[in-house]
Amino acid sequence: MRVEFGKIALRFLGLASVAAVAVTSMAGSANAGEQIFDELRFGASASVQSGRAGEDGVFPEITALFDPFGYEEAVGWQQQLLHPRVHLGTSIGTSGEATQFFTGFTWTVDLNEKLFAEAGFGGVIHTGELDDNDDGPELGCRVLFHEYVGAGYRFTRNWNVMAQIAHSSHADLCDGPNDGMTRAGIQIGYKF
């Protein structure tokens, strides 16, 4: 089941990439009010857990950020905190490990014109093992909390890079083990 789902997830990632390119082309000719995405990010992460709960392989990632609350118009860090963006993304397990589909809120604060800090909180649905896993985390339930923190650098108004660490677990709110998944990685972003 996990292998079949991984193939489906990789196809989804491919289709999402094609859709992102198409939307980028359309967004170039549209005005700001008609854009679907505020930002698209592509990258990869790896597990930072050790021992039995560690995960093998690299996890390709794609994240779309939306701006329904007016983050783009926010001035200063106080207003930026009051206007989060919404994120939707996936982290693909390539070595038989868990694939994640996550969503939630993202708070981005500009430290200066080039540097920014970011935090996100939401939920994730995953394909990992719930219990009785000899090689990888035992996750306890299918739906988990998902949070991340990151720091980034803007090369231009449109292009940026961000290092982040993300964690998913159920905070002992469901029965079963709670090893969680903790991954760190790099993402390249394009802001429309």
C-alpha positions in Angstrom: 0.0 0.0 0.0 2.7 2.5 0.9 4.6 1.9 -2.4 1.4 2.4 -4.4 0.6 5.6 -2.5 4.2 6.8 -3.0 3.8 6.5 -6.8 0.5 8.3 -6.6 2.1 11.1 -4.5 5.0 11.4 -6.9 2.5 11.7 -9.8 0.6 14.4 -7.8 3.9 16.3 -7.3 4.5 16.2 -11.0 1.0 17.4 -11.8 1.3 20.1 -9.2 4.6 21.3 -10.7 3.0 21.5 -14.1 0.1 23.4 -12.6 2.4 25.7 -10.8 4.2 26.6 -14.0 0.9 27.2 -15.8 -0.3 29.4 -12.9 3.0 31.3 -12.9 2.6 32.0 -16.6 -1.0 33.2 -16.1 0.0 35.2 -13.0 2.5 37.1 -15.0 -0.2 38.6 -17.1 -2.8 39.0 -14.3 -2.9 41.8 -11.8 -2.2 41.2 -8.1 -5.9 40.8 -7.2 -6.3 37.8 -9.6 -3.3 35.7 -8.4 -4.0 32.3 -6.9 -0.7 31.8 -5.1 1.2 34.3 -3.1 4.3 32.2 -3.1 5.4 28.7 -4.3 8.3 26.9 -2.7 10.3 23.8 -3.8 12.9 22.0 -1.8 14.0 18.9 0.1 14.4 17.8 3.7 15.8 14.9 5.7 15.1 13.4 9.1 17.0 14.8 12.0 15.8 12.0 14.4 18.2 9.2 15.3 17.8 5.6 16.3 14.7 3.6 15.4 12.6 6.7 15.0 14.9 8.1 12.3 13.7 8.1 8.7 15.7 7.2 5.6 16.1 9.1 2.4 15.4 12.6 1.2 12.0 14.1 1.1 11.2 16.4 -1.9 8.8 19.2 -0.9 6.4 21.6 -2.5 4.5 24.3 -0.6 2.0 26.8 -1.9 1.3 29.9 0.2 -1.9 32.0 -0.1 -2.7 35.5 1.2 -6.4 35.7 2.1 -5.8 38.0 5.1 -3.7 40.8 3.5 -0.1 39.9 4.5 1.2 41.7 1.4 -0.2 45.1 2.7 1.0 44.6 6.3 3.6 47.2 7.4 5.9 46.3 10.3 6.3 43.0 12.2 3.2 43.7 14.4 0.9 43.9 11.4 2.7 40.9 9.7 1.9 38.8 12.8 -1.8 39.8 12.6 -2.0 38.8 8.9 -0.9 35.2 8.5 -0.8 33.4 5.2 -2.2 30.0 4.6 0.1 27.1 3.5 -0.7 23.9 1.7 2.0 21.4 0.8 3.5 17.9 0.7 6.7 16.2 1.7 7.2 13.0 -0.3 8.7 9.9 1.2 11.1 8.4 -1.4 12.6 5.5 0.6 9.5 3.9 1.8 9.1 6.4 4.6 6.0 8.6 5.3 4.6 11.0 2.8 2.9 14.0 4.4 0.2 16.4 3.2 0.0 19.4 5.4 -1.9 22.7 5.7 -2.1 25.5 8.2 -1.2 29.1 8.9 2.2 30.8 8.2 3.5 33.9 10.0 6.4 35.6 8.2 8.2 38.6 9.8 10.7 40.7 7.9 13.9 41.3 10.0 15.2 43.7 7.3 14.9 44.1 3.6 16.7 40.8 2.9 16.2 38.6 6.0 13.0 37.1 7.3 11.8 34.6 10.0 8.9 32.3 9.7 6.7 30.0 11.8 3.8 27.8 10.8 1.2 25.7 12.6 -1.5 23.4 11.3 -2.2 19.7 10.6 -0.8 16.9 8.6 -2.2 13.6 7.1 0.6 11.0 6.6 1.2 7.5 5.2 3.6 6.4 8.0 3.3 3.5 10.4 1.0 4.0 13.3 2.6 1.3 15.6 4.8 -1.9 15.4 7.4 -0.3 13.2 10.9 -1.6 13.6 12.5 0.9 11.3 11.1 4.4 11.5 8.8 6.4 13.8 5.6 5.0 15.3 3.1 7.8 14.9 0.0 6.6 16.7 -2.7 8.2 14.5 -3.1 9.2 10.9 -3.8 13.0 11.5 -1.1 14.9 13.4 -0.2 18.5 14.4 2.4 20.1 12.1 4.6 23.0 13.0 7.8 24.6 11.6 10.2 27.4 12.1 12.5 28.9 9.5 14.9 31.6 8.5 15.3 33.0 5.0 17.1 35.3 2.7 15.6 37.3 -0.2 17.8 37.5 -3.3 15.3 39.7 -5.1 11.7 40.8 -4.4 10.6 37.5 -6.0 13.3 34.9 -5.2 14.2 33.6 -1.7 15.8 30.7 0.1 14.7 29.4 3.5 16.1 26.8 5.9 13.5 25.2 8.1 12.9 22.5 10.7 9.4 20.9 10.8 7.9 18.6 13.4 4.7 16.5 13.2 3.2 14.6 16.2 -0.1 14.1 18.0 0.9 15.7 21.3 -0.4 12.6 23.1 -4.0 13.4 22.1 -4.7 10.0 20.6 -3.9 6.5 21.7 -0.7 4.8 20.6 3.0 5.8 20.3 4.1 9.3 19.5 7.6 9.2 18.1 6.7 12.1 15.7 8.6 13.1 12.6 11.2 15.9 12.6 12.8 17.0 9.4 15.1 19.8 8.4 15.6 21.2 4.9 16.0 24.0 2.4 13.3 25.5 0.1 13.6 27.9 -2.8 10.7 30.2 -3.0 9.2 32.4 -5.7 6.9 35.2 -4.5 4.4 36.5 -7.1 
